[in-house]
Amino acid sequence: MARNKYDVDEQLESPFDIRHFKRAIVYVKKYKAQMILALFLSILAVVIGLFAPVLTQYAIDNSMKNKDIPQLLFIAFLLLITIIVNIIFTTIRSKIMTRVGQDIIYDIRKDLFKHLQDLSFEYYDNRPHGKILVRVINYVNSVSDVLSNGIINFILEIFNLVFIVVFMFAMHWQMALVILAGVPFLMAIIMFIKNKQRRAWQAVSNKSSNLNAYLHEGLEGVKVTQLFVREDENAGIFQKLSEAYRDKWMVAVTYNNLLWPSVDTISVVISAAIYLTGLLVIGPASISLGTIVAMGGYASRFWQPIMNLSNLFNSVINTVSYLERIFETLDEPVKIKDKENAIEMPPIKGDVTFENVTFAYDESKTVLENLSFTVKSGESVALVGPTGAGKTTIVNLISRFYDTSKGRVLIDGIDISDVTLHSLRSQMGIMLQDSVIFSGNIADNIRYGKLDATDDEMKKACCTVRADSFINEMPDGYNSAIIERGASLSQGQRQLIAFARTLISDPKILVLDEATSSIDAKTERLLQEGLNELLKGRTSFIIAHRLSTIKNCDKIMYVSNKGITECGTHDELMAKKGDYYKLYTASEQ
């Protein structure tokens, strides 16, 4: 699909939606006690701070006028106390909200990761992994401050404004009206840039997503890049993506920067208007110098929360674009999931039946059509045929990584869509051509399939698949460290560890999808003995291009033309001289 590409923007055309914040409040409610305490401390600091202009007015109009030095020193001491108390309360509040912000990050990221673990293969087939990672890491980090400090600051600044307005009107209502005269101009500016700003930050999130997707892809494929000497071309692509991100960022920042100079300009004009109104319009006879200075102090305090609210508005606009992406991921439907009345899969014996199964990855291409077959418990079945015919699709349907479009897949006569995924997959083992090895050590990776496995069980599994010899040669044996994706091991060694991991889980149905293709011929011959032990008593499905490795299977199914065109033992199919015969003889040449 087109969206599975690093340079395709993800479109979200919905307007600004306050419901994103209402939904995000769910994460905030858990910490309402801490947030109420932080808000209470902040309000106390604000109220105490608002007495400073009153003290200043009294000092100018009384203490200085009467030359009362002791009183002036006492007022200075009270001003110092207000500053110290403000700092103490603000520091405590900052520590509380820092912790709350990190807790909110943890909760959102935990829910995202859990949901991503449940999403079907189809979701990952259609999206570059870099675009997924940026949502879990960058976007969650970006929203945390607004969801914690942002909410507190919004409430605090509203209280701050209310208190300032009350103090202003209590001191001189005409001058208070002069200060409030600038508010309509600011609101007009905010309304003008609001939608443009949101679209700009949404574009930034798109370009950031694209950049991360290509970076992830480039790091994953760095060996191929160097092999084909693609460094300069890739650097050019990365430069274009970086430039696109930079350009969109500059546009968004330009809109952001329209707010604070607007507030600053209006504040300066209003401050000048206060002194002009006080001295020229109202006149010294009706207003004292101390009152004018105090109102100037309140004016600067009045515009500070306005400035803070405008900055918070910028953050809200940015956060909405990130919340859209986060909730879009959380809202991605889990297509492969347990039914409401799903039952536990009983211990599997191994009978597998396909009943008129039709499957398509998308509407334009049907891979399997009306496919029916039965495999008895303990049988080994090889799936062969041309690339893209549906061999891997068949085994993916058995594991229910995808649901059938039509028809049913049954194990021991039970429709696998009626049982829980855990009870089904925990009794299955799947070996892929490129098995993932996780960072940690060798023992951790082998126990991945059975966390409570003993050392004896682990070593027995490794001996069975012939992995013990190279493990024992490593400096720390089973405790030898493995770096990300097992880069310190050969591909064959990684595959042998994956074999041991599968065996230790004791699967009842085993799937080997090109599982031995990465192993050299000598190791494969040794491994074959272990595989014979591994396949014993288990229903197994084997996909292999080296047909010599599947000659002894109980059944060989030739997959082609959206179904199975031939089925039988190796000797039976060779005698027919059909598609399998042609494939086998061609591979032997």
C-alpha positions as CSV (number, residue, x, y, z in Angstrom):
1,M,0.0,0.0,0.0
2,A,1.1,3.6,-0.6
3,R,1.2,4.4,3.1
4,N,3.9,1.8,3.7
5,K,6.6,4.2,2.5
6,Y,8.8,6.6,4.3
7,D,8.0,9.7,2.2
8,V,4.2,9.4,2.2
9,D,2.5,11.8,4.6
10,E,-0.3,10.4,6.8
11,Q,-3.3,12.6,6.3
12,L,-5.5,13.7,9.2
13,E,-8.1,16.2,8.0
14,S,-10.3,16.5,11.1
15,P,-10.6,20.0,12.6
16,F,-9.3,20.9,16.1
17,D,-11.1,18.6,18.4
18,I,-11.3,19.2,22.1
19,R,-12.3,15.5,22.5
20,H,-8.7,14.6,22.2
21,F,-8.0,16.4,25.5
22,K,-11.1,15.0,27.1
23,R,-9.8,11.6,26.3
24,A,-6.3,12.4,27.5
25,I,-7.7,13.5,30.8
26,V,-8.3,9.8,31.6
27,Y,-4.5,9.5,32.0
28,V,-4.5,12.6,34.2
29,K,-7.2,11.6,36.6
30,K,-5.1,9.0,38.3
31,Y,-2.9,11.8,39.6
32,K,-5.6,14.4,40.6
33,A,-4.5,14.4,44.3
34,Q,-0.9,15.4,43.4
35,M,-2.2,17.9,40.8
36,I,-4.6,19.5,43.3
37,L,-1.8,19.9,45.8
38,A,0.4,21.5,43.2
39,L,-2.4,23.8,42.1
40,F,-3.1,24.8,45.7
41,L,0.6,25.7,46.3
42,S,0.6,27.6,43.0
43,I,-2.5,29.6,43.9
44,L,-1.0,30.5,47.3
45,A,2.1,31.7,45.6
46,V,0.1,33.8,43.2
47,V,-2.1,35.4,45.9
48,I,1.0,36.2,48.1
49,G,2.8,37.7,45.1
50,L,-0.2,40.0,44.2
51,F,0.3,41.8,47.5
52,A,3.6,43.2,46.2
53,P,2.1,46.1,44.2
54,V,-0.1,47.0,47.2
55,L,2.9,47.1,49.4
56,T,4.7,49.2,46.7
57,Q,1.8,51.7,46.6
58,Y,1.8,52.0,50.4
59,A,5.6,52.5,50.4
60,I,5.4,55.3,47.8
61,D,2.3,57.1,49.0
62,N,3.0,56.8,52.8
63,S,6.4,55.6,53.9
64,M,8.4,57.5,51.4
65,K,6.2,60.6,51.6
66,N,6.5,60.6,55.4
67,K,10.1,59.5,55.3
68,D,9.3,56.7,57.7
69,I,12.5,54.6,57.2
70,P,11.6,51.8,59.7
71,Q,8.3,51.3,58.0
72,L,10.0,51.3,54.6
73,L,12.4,48.7,55.8
74,F,9.6,46.6,57.2
75,I,7.7,46.8,53.8
76,A,11.0,45.8,52.0
77,F,11.2,42.8,54.4
78,L,7.6,41.8,53.6
79,L,8.4,42.0,49.9
80,L,11.4,39.7,50.4
81,I,9.2,37.2,52.3
82,T,6.7,37.2,49.4
83,I,9.5,36.4,46.9
84,I,11.0,33.6,49.1
85,V,7.6,32.0,49.7
86,N,6.8,32.2,46.0
87,I,10.1,30.4,45.2
88,I,9.6,27.7,47.8
89,F,6.0,26.9,46.7
90,T,7.0,27.0,43.0
91,T,9.9,24.6,43.6
92,I,7.7,22.1,45.4
93,R,5.0,22.3,42.8
94,S,7.7,21.8,40.0
95,K,8.9,18.6,41.6
96,I,5.4,17.3,42.0
97,M,4.5,18.0,38.4
98,T,7.7,16.6,37.0
99,R,6.9,13.3,38.7
100,V,3.3,13.4,37.4
101,G,4.4,14.2,33.9
102,Q,6.8,11.2,33.9
103,D,4.0,8.9,35.3
104,I,1.7,10.1,32.5
105,I,4.4,9.3,29.9
106,Y,4.7,5.8,31.4
107,D,1.0,5.1,31.3
108,I,0.5,6.3,27.7
109,R,3.6,4.5,26.5
110,K,2.6,1.3,28.3
111,D,-0.9,1.3,26.7
112,L,0.6,2.0,23.3
113,F,3.1,-0.8,23.6
114,K,0.5,-3.3,24.8
115,H,-1.8,-2.4,22.0
116,L,1.0,-2.7,19.4
117,Q,1.7,-6.2,20.7
118,D,-1.9,-7.2,20.0
119,L,-2.2,-5.7,16.5
120,S,-2.2,-8.2,13.6
121,F,0.6,-8.7,11.0
122,E,-1.5,-6.6,8.6
123,Y,-0.9,-3.5,10.6
124,Y,2.9,-3.9,10.4
125,D,2.8,-5.0,6.7
126,N,1.3,-1.5,5.9
127,R,3.5,0.8,7.9
128,P,7.3,1.5,8.2
129,H,8.4,0.7,11.7
130,G,10.1,4.1,12.0
131,K,6.7,5.8,11.8
132,I,5.4,3.5,14.6
133,L,8.5,4.2,16.8
134,V,8.2,8.0,16.6
135,R,4.7,7.8,18.0
136,V,5.7,5.7,21.0
137,I,8.8,7.7,21.8
138,N,8.7,11.3,20.4
139,Y,5.0,12.0,20.4
140,V,4.4,10.7,23.9
141,N,7.3,12.8,25.2
142,S,5.8,15.9,23.4
143,V,2.4,15.6,25.1
144,S,3.4,14.9,28.6
145,D,4.1,18.5,29.7
146,V,0.8,19.8,28.4
147,L,-1.1,17.0,30.1
148,S,0.6,17.6,33.4
149,N,2.0,21.2,33.8
150,G,-0.2,22.5,31.0
151,I,-3.5,21.7,32.8
152,I,-2.1,23.1,36.1
153,N,-0.8,26.2,34.4
154,F,-4.1,26.8,32.5
155,I,-6.1,26.7,35.8
156,L,-3.4,28.7,37.6
157,E,-3.2,31.4,35.0
158,I,-7.0,31.7,34.9
159,F,-7.0,32.2,38.7
160,N,-4.1,34.6,38.4
161,L,-6.1,36.7,35.9
162,V,-9.1,36.7,38.1
163,F,-7.2,37.8,41.2
164,I,-5.3,40.4,39.2
165,V,-8.5,41.9,37.8
166,V,-10.1,41.9,41.3
167,F,-7.1,43.7,42.7
168,M,-7.0,46.2,39.8
169,F,-10.7,47.1,40.1
170,A,-10.3,47.4,43.9
171,M,-7.5,49.8,43.5
172,H,-8.8,52.0,40.5
173,W,-11.6,50.8,38.2
174,Q,-11.0,53.4,35.4
175,M,-7.4,52.4,35.1
176,A,-8.4,48.7,35.1
177,L,-10.6,49.3,32.1
178,V,-7.6,50.9,30.3
179,I,-5.6,47.7,30.9
180,L,-8.5,45.4,29.7
181,A,-8.9,47.4,26.5
182,G,-6.1,45.5,24.8
183,V,-7.8,42.0,25.3
184,P,-10.1,42.2,22.2
185,F,-7.1,42.9,19.9
186,L,-5.2,39.9,21.2
187,M,-8.3,37.6,20.8
188,A,-8.6,38.7,17.2
189,I,-5.0,37.7,16.5
190,I,-5.4,34.3,18.2
191,M,-8.5,33.5,16.2
192,F,-6.7,34.5,13.0
193,I,-3.7,32.2,13.4
194,K,-5.3,29.2,15.3
195,N,-6.2,26.9,12.3
196,K,-3.1,27.8,10.3
197,Q,-0.9,27.0,13.3
198,R,-2.5,23.6,13.9
199,R,-2.1,22.6,10.2
200,A,1.5,23.7,10.3
201,W,2.3,21.5,13.3
202,Q,0.4,18.6,11.8
203,A,2.7,19.0,8.8
204,V,5.7,19.0,11.1
205,S,4.6,15.7,12.7
206,N,4.2,14.2,9.2
207,K,7.7,15.2,8.2
208,S,9.1,14.0,11.5
209,S,7.4,10.6,11.0
210,N,8.9,10.4,7.5
211,L,12.4,11.2,8.7
212,N,12.3,8.7,11.5
213,A,10.9,6.0,9.1
214,Y,13.8,6.5,6.7
215,L,16.4,6.6,9.4
216,H,15.1,3.3,10.9
217,E,15.1,1.8,7.4
218,G,18.6,3.1,6.7
219,L,20.0,1.7,9.9
220,E,18.3,-1.7,9.4
221,G,19.7,-1.9,5.8
222,V,23.2,-0.4,6.4
223,K,25.0,-3.6,5.2
224,V,23.0,-3.6,1.9
225,T,23.7,0.1,1.5
226,Q,27.5,-0.4,1.8
227,L,27.3,-3.5,-0.4
228,F,25.7,-1.6,-3.3
229,V,27.7,1.6,-2.5
230,R,24.5,3.6,-2.0
231,E,25.9,5.9,0.7
232,D,25.7,9.1,-1.4
233,E,22.2,8.4,-2.8
234,N,20.9,7.6,0.7
235,A,22.5,10.7,2.1
236,G,20.7,12.7,-0.6
237,I,17.3,11.2,0.3
238,F,18.0,11.8,4.0
239,Q,18.9,15.4,3.2
240,K,15.7,16.0,1.3
241,L,13.6,14.6,4.2
242,S,15.6,16.7,6.7
243,E,15.0,19.8,4.6
244,A,11.3,19.1,4.3
245,Y,11.2,18.7,8.1
246,R,13.2,21.9,8.6
247,D,11.0,23.9,6.2
248,K,7.8,22.8,7.9
249,W,9.2,23.4,11.3
250,M,10.2,27.0,10.3
251,V,6.6,27.6,9.1
252,A,5.1,26.3,12.3
253,V,7.5,28.3,14.5
254,T,6.7,31.4,12.4
255,Y,3.1,31.0,13.4
256,N,4.1,30.4,17.0
257,N,6.1,33.5,17.1
258,L,3.2,35.7,16.0
259,L,1.6,35.3,19.4
260,W,4.3,36.5,21.9
261,P,5.3,39.7,20.0
262,S,1.6,40.5,19.7
263,V,1.2,40.2,23.5
264,D,4.4,42.1,24.0
265,T,3.4,44.9,21.7
266,I,-0.1,45.2,23.2
267,S,1.4,45.1,26.7
268,V,3.8,48.0,25.9
269,V,1.0,50.1,24.4
270,I,-1.2,49.5,27.4
271,S,1.6,50.3,29.9
272,A,2.2,53.6,28.1
273,A,-1.6,54.3,28.1
274,I,-1.7,53.8,31.9
275,Y,0.7,56.6,32.5
276,L,-0.7,58.8,29.9
277,T,-4.3,58.3,31.2
278,G,-3.2,58.6,34.8
279,L,-1.2,61.8,34.3
280,L,-3.0,63.6,31.5
281,V,-6.6,62.3,31.5
282,I,-7.5,61.6,35.1
283,G,-4.8,63.9,36.5
284,P,-2.7,64.0,39.7
285,A,-5.5,65.5,41.6
286,S,-7.6,62.4,41.3
287,I,-5.0,59.7,41.4
288,S,-1.7,59.3,43.3
289,L,1.7,58.5,41.9
290,G,1.7,55.3,44.0
291,T,-1.6,54.2,42.5
292,I,-0.3,54.8,38.9
293,V,2.9,52.8,39.7
294,A,0.9,50.0,41.3
295,M,-1.5,49.8,38.3
296,G,1.6,49.7,36.1
297,G,2.8,46.7,38.2
298,Y,-0.6,45.0,37.9
299,A,-0.7,45.7,34.1
300,S,2.6,43.9,33.7
301,R,1.4,41.1,35.9
302,F,-1.9,41.0,33.9
303,W,-0.1,40.5,30.6
304,Q,2.2,37.9,32.0
305,P,-0.6,35.2,32.4
306,I,-1.9,36.3,29.0
307,M,1.6,35.7,27.6
308,N,1.7,32.3,29.4
309,L,-1.8,31.4,28.1
310,S,-0.7,32.3,24.6
311,N,2.4,30.1,24.9
312,L,0.2,27.4,26.4
313,F,-2.1,27.8,23.4
314,N,0.9,27.2,21.2
315,S,1.7,24.0,23.1
316,V,-1.9,22.9,22.9
317,I,-2.0,23.3,19.2
318,N,1.2,21.2,18.9
319,T,-0.1,18.6,21.3
320,V,-3.3,18.1,19.5
321,S,-1.4,17.0,16.3
322,Y,0.6,14.5,18.4
323,L,-2.5,13.3,20.4
324,E,-4.2,12.6,17.0
325,R,-1.4,10.3,16.1
326,I,-1.3,8.6,19.5
327,F,-5.0,8.0,19.6
328,E,-5.1,6.9,16.0
329,T,-2.6,4.1,17.0
330,L,-4.6,3.2,20.1
331,D,-7.8,3.2,18.0
332,E,-6.3,0.9,15.4
333,P,-8.7,-2.1,15.6
334,V,-7.2,-5.4,16.7
335,K,-8.5,-7.6,13.9
336,I,-7.2,-10.9,15.2
337,K,-8.5,-11.2,18.7
338,D,-10.4,-13.5,21.0
339,K,-14.2,-13.7,20.6
340,E,-16.3,-12.7,23.6
341,N,-17.1,-16.4,24.3
342,A,-13.8,-17.8,23.2
343,I,-12.8,-21.1,24.9
344,E,-9.5,-22.5,25.9
345,M,-7.9,-24.8,23.3
346,P,-7.7,-28.3,24.8
347,P,-4.3,-30.1,24.6
348,I,-3.7,-30.4,20.9
349,K,-3.3,-33.8,19.3
350,G,-2.5,-32.4,15.8
351,D,-5.3,-33.0,13.3
352,V,-5.5,-30.0,11.0
353,T,-8.3,-29.4,8.5
354,F,-8.9,-26.6,6.0
355,E,-12.6,-26.4,4.9
356,N,-13.2,-24.3,1.8
357,V,-10.7,-21.6,2.8
358,T,-10.5,-18.5,0.8
359,F,-8.0,-15.7,1.7
360,A,-6.9,-12.4,0.3
361,Y,-4.5,-9.8,1.8
362,D,-6.5,-7.2,0.0
363,E,-9.5,-7.1,-2.3
364,S,-7.4,-6.9,-5.5
365,K,-5.5,-10.2,-5.0
366,T,-6.9,-13.6,-3.8
367,V,-4.1,-15.9,-2.6
368,L,-6.1,-19.0,-1.7
369,E,-9.6,-20.0,-3.0
370,N,-11.8,-22.8,-1.7
371,L,-8.8,-24.7,-0.3
372,S,-9.6,-27.9,1.5
373,F,-7.3,-30.6,2.9
374,T,-6.7,-32.7,6.1
375,V,-3.5,-33.5,7.9
376,K,-3.5,-36.3,10.5
377,S,-1.9,-36.0,13.9
378,G,1.8,-36.6,13.8
379,E,2.1,-36.3,10.0
380,S,4.9,-34.2,8.4
381,V,3.7,-32.2,5.5
382,A,5.9,-30.3,3.0
383,L,4.5,-27.3,1.2
384,V,6.3,-26.6,-2.1
385,G,5.6,-24.4,-5.1
386,P,6.4,-21.2,-6.8
387,T,7.2,-18.0,-4.9
388,G,4.0,-16.1,-3.9
389,A,1.7,-19.1,-4.4
390,G,0.5,-19.1,-0.7
391,K,2.7,-21.5,1.2
392,T,3.5,-19.1,4.0
393,T,-0.1,-17.9,4.0
394,I,-1.3,-21.5,4.7
395,V,0.9,-21.8,7.9
396,N,0.0,-18.2,8.9
397,L,-3.7,-19.2,8.8
398,I,-3.0,-22.3,11.0
399,S,-1.4,-20.0,13.6
400,R,-4.2,-17.5,13.1
401,F,-1.9,-14.6,12.3
402,Y,-4.6,-13.8,9.8
403,D,-8.3,-14.7,9.6
404,T,-9.7,-16.5,6.6
405,S,-11.9,-14.5,4.2
406,K,-14.2,-17.5,3.9
407,G,-14.1,-21.0,5.2
408,R,-12.7,-22.5,8.4
409,V,-9.4,-23.8,9.8
410,L,-9.9,-26.6,12.3
411,I,-7.5,-28.2,14.7
412,D,-8.7,-31.5,16.3
413,G,-12.1,-30.6,14.9
414,I,-12.3,-27.2,16.7
415,D,-12.6,-24.0,14.7
416,I,-9.5,-22.0,15.7
417,S,-11.4,-18.8,15.6
418,D,-13.5,-20.0,18.6
419,V,-10.5,-20.5,20.9
420,T,-8.2,-18.0,22.7
421,L,-5.1,-17.0,20.8
422,H,-2.9,-17.7,23.8
423,S,-4.2,-21.3,24.2
424,L,-3.7,-21.9,20.5
425,R,-0.3,-20.3,19.9
426,S,1.2,-21.5,23.1
427,Q,0.9,-25.1,21.7
428,M,2.5,-24.2,18.4
429,G,6.1,-23.6,17.3
430,I,7.1,-21.5,14.3
431,M,10.6,-21.3,12.8
432,L,11.2,-18.7,10.2
433,Q,14.0,-18.1,7.7
434,D,15.2,-15.0,9.5
435,S,14.5,-15.7,13.2
436,V,14.7,-12.7,15.5
437,I,17.4,-12.9,18.3
438,F,16.9,-10.5,21.1
439,S,19.6,-8.6,23.0
440,G,20.6,-10.2,26.3
441,N,22.4,-13.5,26.5
442,I,22.0,-16.9,24.8
443,A,20.2,-18.5,27.8
444,D,17.6,-15.6,27.8
445,N,16.9,-16.2,24.1
446,I,16.5,-20.0,24.4
447,R,14.2,-19.6,27.5
448,Y,12.1,-17.0,25.5
449,G,9.8,-19.9,24.6
450,K,9.6,-21.2,28.2
451,L,10.6,-18.8,30.9
452,D,10.6,-21.4,33.6
453,A,12.8,-23.9,31.7
454,T,15.6,-25.5,33.7
455,D,19.3,-25.5,32.7
456,D,19.0,-29.2,31.9
457,E,16.0,-28.6,29.7
458,M,17.8,-25.8,27.9
459,K,21.0,-27.7,27.3
460,K,19.1,-30.8,26.2
461,A,17.2,-28.7,23.6
462,C,20.5,-27.2,22.4
463,C,22.1,-30.7,22.1
464,T,19.1,-31.9,20.1
465,V,19.5,-29.2,17.5
466,R,23.3,-29.3,17.5
467,A,23.7,-25.8,19.0
468,D,25.6,-26.8,22.1
469,S,28.9,-27.2,20.3
470,F,29.3,-23.5,19.3
471,I,27.7,-22.2,22.5
472,N,30.2,-24.1,24.7
473,E,33.1,-22.6,22.6
474,M,32.0,-19.1,23.4
475,P,33.8,-17.3,26.4
476,D,30.8,-17.3,28.7
477,G,28.9,-20.3,27.3
478,Y,25.2,-19.9,27.7
479,N,25.7,-16.6,29.5
480,S,27.5,-15.1,26.5
481,A,26.1,-11.6,25.7
482,I,24.2,-11.1,22.5
483,I,23.9,-7.6,21.0
484,E,20.8,-6.4,19.2
485,R,19.4,-8.8,16.6
486,G,22.3,-11.2,17.3
487,A,24.7,-9.3,15.1
488,S,27.7,-11.0,16.9
489,L,26.5,-14.4,15.7
490,S,26.5,-15.9,12.2
491,Q,23.2,-16.4,10.6
492,G,23.4,-20.2,11.0
493,Q,24.2,-19.8,14.7
494,R,21.2,-17.5,15.1
495,Q,19.0,-20.1,13.4
496,L,20.2,-22.9,15.7
497,I,19.4,-20.8,18.8
498,A,16.0,-20.2,17.3
499,F,15.6,-24.0,16.8
500,A,16.4,-24.6,20.5
501,R,14.0,-21.9,21.5
502,T,11.2,-23.5,19.5
503,L,12.0,-27.0,20.8
504,I,12.1,-26.0,24.5
505,S,8.5,-24.8,24.2
506,D,7.4,-28.4,23.3
507,P,5.0,-27.4,20.5
508,K,2.3,-29.8,19.4
509,I,2.2,-28.4,15.8
510,L,5.5,-27.3,14.3
511,V,6.0,-24.9,11.3
512,L,9.4,-24.7,9.6
513,D,9.3,-21.9,7.0
514,E,12.7,-22.1,5.2
515,A,14.1,-22.7,8.6
516,T,17.3,-24.5,7.4
517,S,18.1,-22.2,4.5
518,S,20.7,-20.2,6.5
519,I,22.6,-23.2,7.7
520,D,25.5,-24.7,5.9
521,A,25.3,-28.2,4.4
522,K,27.5,-29.8,7.1
523,T,25.5,-28.3,10.0
524,E,22.3,-29.2,8.2
525,R,23.2,-32.8,8.0
526,L,23.9,-32.8,11.8
527,L,20.8,-30.9,12.4
528,Q,18.7,-33.3,10.4
529,E,19.2,-35.9,13.1
530,G,18.0,-33.4,15.6
531,L,15.1,-32.4,13.4
532,N,14.0,-36.0,13.1
533,E,13.8,-36.0,16.9
534,L,12.0,-32.7,16.9
535,L,9.4,-33.8,14.4
536,K,8.7,-37.1,16.2
537,G,5.1,-37.2,17.5
538,R,4.3,-33.7,16.2
539,T,2.2,-32.5,13.3
540,S,4.6,-30.5,11.2
541,F,4.4,-28.2,8.2
542,I,7.7,-27.6,6.3
543,I,8.4,-25.0,3.6
544,A,11.7,-25.6,1.9
545,H,13.3,-24.7,-1.5
546,R,15.9,-27.4,-1.1
547,L,13.6,-30.3,-2.0
548,S,16.1,-32.9,-0.9
549,T,15.3,-32.0,2.7
550,I,11.6,-32.9,2.4
551,K,11.8,-36.2,0.5
552,N,10.9,-38.2,3.6
553,C,7.8,-36.2,4.6
554,D,4.6,-38.1,4.9
555,K,2.9,-35.7,2.4
556,I,4.1,-33.2,-0.1
557,M,1.6,-30.6,-1.2
558,Y,2.3,-28.5,-4.4
559,V,0.7,-25.1,-3.8
560,S,-0.3,-23.2,-7.0
561,N,-3.2,-21.5,-8.7
562,K,-4.8,-20.4,-5.4
563,G,-4.8,-24.0,-4.0
564,I,-3.1,-27.4,-3.9
565,T,-2.7,-28.9,-7.3
566,E,-0.8,-32.0,-6.3
567,C,-0.6,-34.0,-3.0
568,G,1.2,-37.3,-2.2
569,T,4.6,-38.8,-1.1
570,H,7.8,-37.9,-2.9
571,D,7.7,-41.2,-4.9
572,E,4.0,-40.8,-5.8
573,L,4.5,-37.3,-7.1
574,M,7.6,-38.2,-9.0
575,A,5.7,-41.0,-10.7
576,K,3.0,-38.6,-11.8
577,K,5.6,-36.4,-13.6
578,G,3.6,-33.3,-12.9
579,D,4.4,-29.9,-11.4
580,Y,6.4,-31.4,-8.5
581,Y,8.4,-33.6,-10.8
582,K,9.4,-30.6,-12.9
583,L,10.3,-28.6,-9.8
584,Y,12.3,-31.4,-8.3
585,T,14.2,-32.3,-11.4
586,A,15.0,-28.6,-12.1
587,S,16.4,-28.2,-8.6
588,E,18.6,-31.2,-9.0
589,Q,20.3,-29.9,-12.1
